[in-house]
Amino acid sequence: MNPIAARWYFLALAVAGLAAAFIPWMYANRRQLSKKELQAAKELWCSRHILDYDIKLQVEDGEKRVSLVRVRKGSMTDVMD
């Protein structure tokens, strides 16, 4: 491979690597709620007076843990791992 072709190859490889890092970061950043949106969602939830629901929580701090929390009549009744 001649030196000019090698430079273009590594430049294309660097651009692809940057895109591979930047695109998922941008996607995840856009999915997060702002404080204003979070407050609006909380007010909507409270205005509906929802007392019975299930929430699936996923926590990733080194290992992935999933828990199911059941709330009945406004109080937590079960937590299942």
Secondary structure, DSSP 8 states (H G I E B T S, - for coil): --HHHHHHHHHHHHHHHHHHHHHHHHHHHHHS--HHHHHHHHHHHHHTT---EEEEEEEESSSEEEEEEEEETTEEEEEE-
